[in-house]
Amino acid sequence: MSTRGARFIYRWMAEHLPI
């Protein structure tokens, strides 16, 4: 997976998963 995709997923997770 490209870095851009990883960043997008990380952002999505951070937005949907309150940690």
Distance bins in CASP14 RR format, pairs under 12 A and 6 or more apart:
PFRMAT RR
TARGET T0000
AUTHOR 0000-0000-0000
RMODE 2
METHOD distances of the structure
MODEL  1
1 7 0 0 0 0 0 1 0 0 0 0 0
1 8 0 0 0 0 1 0 0 0 0 0 0
1 9 1 0 0 1 0 0 0 0 0 0 0
1 10 0 0 0 0 0 1 0 0 0 0 0
2 8 0 0 0 0 1 0 0 0 0 0 0
2 9 0 0 0 0 0 1 0 0 0 0 0
3 9 0 0 0 0 0 1 0 0 0 0 0
3 10 0 0 0 0 0 1 0 0 0 0 0
4 10 0 0 0 0 0 1 0 0 0 0 0
4 11 0 0 0 0 0 1 0 0 0 0 0
5 11 0 0 0 0 1 0 0 0 0 0 0
5 12 0 0 0 0 1 0 0 0 0 0 0
5 13 0 0 0 0 0 1 0 0 0 0 0
6 12 0 0 0 0 0 1 0 0 0 0 0
6 13 0 0 0 0 0 1 0 0 0 0 0
7 13 0 0 0 0 0 1 0 0 0 0 0
7 14 0 0 0 0 0 1 0 0 0 0 0
8 14 0 0 0 0 0 1 0 0 0 0 0
8 15 0 0 0 0 0 1 0 0 0 0 0
9 15 0 0 0 0 0 1 0 0 0 0 0
9 16 0 0 0 0 0 1 0 0 0 0 0
9 17 0 0 0 0 0 1 0 0 0 0 0
10 16 0 0 0 0 0 1 0 0 0 0 0
10 17 0 0 0 0 0 1 0 0 0 0 0
10 19 0 0 0 0 0 1 0 0 0 0 0
11 17 0 0 0 0 0 1 0 0 0 0 0
13 19 0 0 0 0 1 0 0 0 0 0 0
END
